[in-house]
């Protein structure tokens, strides 16, 4: 393998190597099987370097969107195999990109005859498989499949040009505040505990909200609580009666191994249904059991409450420093109304998607005595 010419690949490679080695080792010790092989530094550098330069090379007027997975063919389930493996080069990736730009399709790369080669394509990869995805020209995401195999991959690092963001999976960018950590840490952690029912549905909802591109707000309130209604203008245009519980019902069932694939597909459809409601003007309201209570709701300041004047904002990347901002500094009306809702309803969460792809989670931080805005765009790419 030749030395990479993309400097950020060299910068991030040691951290990526350590991440995969640590997680795969821990998973093996806990008895997990069918795990990926961890990549070494040179492999990480080479795959990132080739993908980065390919991202700038349009083919027939379209920039490539490529996902590369590092695994041998025998670890893939029913893969598409080339008769002769192809070298991992920018030119090869650009030519193959149109065939694999659909979601969850990966080009398989492995060390064959002493060099990294593209052996084919697959939809099936093992847990903690090293994946590099080209999102847009110059924007790459390093990620891996979670152990439970369902839902949004866990992001490890985001590279944009020469800027590298390492995901803070331990929540060190958050204040030492248990109530806030409980609400937000699952968005940053890439650890998986091995069961389908342990998936973080809020992460899946966030990813689906961001994907529809319309922007939107999702309010999460405690089950059987009614206090949130004082922060919503009446009448609520689209209120549900009874609550829409399709997703909640799915999460309550005991799933047999042979039924997991069908169950996961049903959960994904229900998540997309709820996320789709957030595209309607106004906020969608669910309880913490994921039952839909209303959508298209207009947020208002509770009677007797004061306007939210500022909030603290963080991003889940290593080295991030909390910053107190004014409402005019971050987002528009949707962000301000979501922050006001959390300011008035301190046991609630507000998830806000912008049309430009930004995504913010608002939660009340009792330690800081103010609203905390957690920018999680880097986790949802």
N, C-alpha and C positions, 0 to 999 in steps of 0.2 A: 504494500500500500504506500502510495506517495504521500508526502506531507500535505496537509490541507492548506489551501490558500485563503480560506474563510477563517479569520482570526478568532471569531467568537466560538467556533467549533473546538479550537484548542483550549479556550478559556473554560468552557462549560464541561468538557469531557471528564475531568477527574471527579467532579461532583456527581455527574450522571452515573459514572461507573460505581462510585461508592453507594449511591442510592439503590441501584438494582442489586448489588451484592448484599447489602444489608437486609433488604426486604425479602429476597429469595432465600437467604440463609435462615431468617426468622420463620418463614413459612415452612421450610423443610423441617425445622426443629419442632414445629407445632403439628407435624404429621401430614401436611398438605402434599399432594402428589400432582403429577402432570404440570410441573412448573417449567418456565422457560429457563434457558441458560443465560447467565448474566453477560453483558457485553464488556469487553475490555476497552481501555482508553482509545487505542488505535481504531477499533471498530466504530466506536461512537464518533470519533473525529471524521472518519471516512464517510459514513452514512450522512451525517449532518452536512458535510462539505458538498457532497454530490447533490443532495436535495436542495440546498440553498441556491447553488448556481443554476440548477434546472428550473427553479421557480421563476427566474427572470427570462426564460426562453420560450416565447409564444410559439405554438404550433397551429398553423391555419388560423391565426388571429386570436387564439385563446391561450391564456396563461395556464400552465399545468396545475392540477391539484392532485398531489400524490401522497399516498400513505405507504410507508415502508416498514415492514416488520422483520425483525432479526430472529430467524428460526430456521431449523432444517426442515426439508419437505416432510419427513416422517412425523413431525409434531403437528402438522396441519391435517385437518379432516377433509378428505375429498378435494385436494387442491388441484388447480390447473397447473400442469407441469410442462415446461418447455423441453423439447427433445434435446436441445443443447443450451445449457445455462449461458446467460449473457453477462458481460462485465458490468460492474457497477460504475457507470459513467454518466455524466450529464446528458450526453446525446441519447443514450439508451433510455434514461428516465423520461426525457421529453417525448420520445416516440411512443412509449408505452402508456403515458399518462391518460390519454383519452379513454383507454380501455378500463381504467381502474379508478375513475374519478367519483363513482358512486359511493355513498357512505358504507363504511365497514368492509370495504374491499382493499386488501393490502397487497403490494408487491412483496414477495418473499425473498429475503437476502440471507445468504449464509456463506461461510468460508468453504470454498470448493477448489480443490487442487491448489491450495496455498494462496488463494485470493478471494476477495468478496465478489460474489456473483449473484445475479438475479435469476432464481430458478423457476419462477412462475408467479401465481397469484392465489390468494386464499381469503376466505371469510372467517376461518377458524384459526385462532391463535391461543397458545396456553397462557395461564395466569402470569402476570408480571413480565409479559413479553415486551421488549424494548421496541417502541414504535416512534417514528419521526413522521410528522404530518406537515405538508406544505399547505398553509391556509391561504396565502396570497403571496405575491412577489416579495421576497425578503422577510416573510413572517413564518417561522417554523415553531412547532410545538413538539416537545419530547413528552411522551406519555406512556402509559401501560394499561393493559387489561386488568381489571380487579379480579380478585379470587372468585367472587360469586358469579362473575361472567355476565352480569347484567348492567345495562345502563351506561352512563357517561364514564369514559376512561378517566383514570386519574392522571392529571398533568403533573409533570416533574419540573419542566423549565420551558420558558417562552423566549425565543430569540427573534429580535426584530432589528435587522441591520447589525450593527455592532453592539447593540444593547441586549443584555442578558438578564432575565428575571428568573430567579430560583424560587419555586413555590415553597412557602413556609408551612410545611405539613404539620408542624408541632404547635402552631398557633402562637409563636413567640412575638408576632407582630401585634397581638391583641393584648390589652391590659390584663393584669392578674385579677380577673373578676369572674368568679365561677358562673354566675348567672349568664353573663355574656358569652363565656366560652361554651357553655352547653348549647346555646343557640347557634353559634357560628363555627365552632371547631370542625364539625362534620363536613363543612364545605371545603376546608383546607386539607384535612387528613386523607392520605392515600391508603391508609391501613384498611384492611377488610377483615371481617370476622367470620366469613365463610358461609353465611346463610342468605338465601334470597330475601327473607323477610327482614333482614337487617339493613337493606339498602336505604339510602337516604332519599326519600321521595322528594324532599324540597330541592335537592340538587337536580333531580330529573326534571322537576317542574321548571326550575330556573333555566336549564339548558333548552327545554322545549319553548319556553317563553322567548328566549333570546333568538331561537331559530326562526320563529314566525316573522320577525322583522318589523312588526307594527308598533313595538313598544307596548308597555302595559304595566299594571300594578296588581300585586297579589297580597292581600292582607290575611295573616294567619292569627286567629283568635282562639282563646281557650274554649274547649268544649263545654257546653251548657252555660257559658257566660253570656250575659246580655248587655254588659256595660259598653261594649263597642258601638252599640246603636246610637249612643249620644254623640258619636263622632261622624255619623253618616246622615246626610240630608234626606228628608222624607218628602214624598214617598220614594222607596227604592224601586227603580223602574223594573229591574229584573230580579225579583226575589223568588227563591225556590220554596215550595211547600208540597211535600216534605223535602228535606235537604237531599241533594243529589249524592248518593252514597256508593256509586259503582266502584270507585277506587278504594274507598274504605272497606267495602265488602271483600274485595280481592285480597287485601292485606290481612284480613282476619282468618282466612282459610288455611288449613294445613295442606301443604303441597307435597305430593309424592314425587319421587325422583323422576318417574317416567312422564309426569305431567308438568315438569318445570318449564319446558320450552313454551308450551301453550299458555301457561300462567304468565310467564314473562311478557309474551306478546300481548296478552290482555291488559297487563299493567301498563305497558307502553302506550297502548291505544287510549286507555283511560287518562293517563298523564297528558297526552296530546290534546284530548278533549277539554280538560280543565285549562290547560295552557292556552288553548284557542279562545276561551272565553275572555282572557285578559286583553285580547286585541280589540274588544269592544270598548268604546270610550267610557272612562270611569274605572273603578277598582273591582276586582273579583275578590270575594270574601270566602274563605274556607276555615273550618276549625282544625284543631291539631290532630283530629282523626281523619283529615282529608275529605270531609264532607263539604260540598259546595252549598253555601247559604245564600249567596246572591252574586250578581255581577252587574257591571255598569253602574256601580254605586258611586255617589259623589261624596268625597270626604269634606267635612267641615270642622271648624274648631269647636270643641266642646264648650258648652255654656260655662262661663266663669273661668275658663282657661286663658292663659296668656299665649301670645304667638311665640313659636319657636324662633329663637334669635340666632343660634349657631349650633353646630354639631361637630363632633370629632370624626375624622375620616382616616381610614387605614386601607392598605392593600396587602393581601396575603403573600408577600414576597419577603425573602430574607433581607434584612437591613432596612426595612421600611420604618419610618418614624411617624407616629400619629400627628395629625395636623388639624387644628381647629379652623373651620371655615364658616363663612357667612352663607346664607341661602343663595345669594346671587353668584357665588363662586362655583357652585356645583349643581348642575342640572337646572331644570325649569320648574314649571308649576307642578308637574307630577312628583318630582323629588320633594318639593317643599310640602305638598299635602301629605305625602307618605311620612315625612319626618314629623309633621304636626300630629298625625294619627298616633305614631309611636310615643310621642311626647305626652299625649293625653291618655293613651291606653298602654301602660308600661309593661303589661304582660303579653303584648302582641308583637308580631314581626311584620315588616313590610318589605316585599321584594319588588324592585322596580327595574324594568328593562327600558332602555332608550332605543330609538330607532337606529342609532349609529352603532349599536352593539355593546354599549356600556351597560353594566349590570351592578346594582347596588342593593345591599341588604341593610335595612334599618332596624336597629334593636335598641332598647333602653339599657344603658350601662349604669347600674347603681353605684359602682366604684367611682366613676367620673361624674356622676350626677348630671348626665346629659345624653342626648341621642348619639348613638354610634353608627356611622355609615361605613359599611365594609364593602369596598369595591372589589368584586370578584370576577371581573372580565377574564382575567388570565386563567381562571379555573374552568371556564366554559367554552374555550376555543376548541 
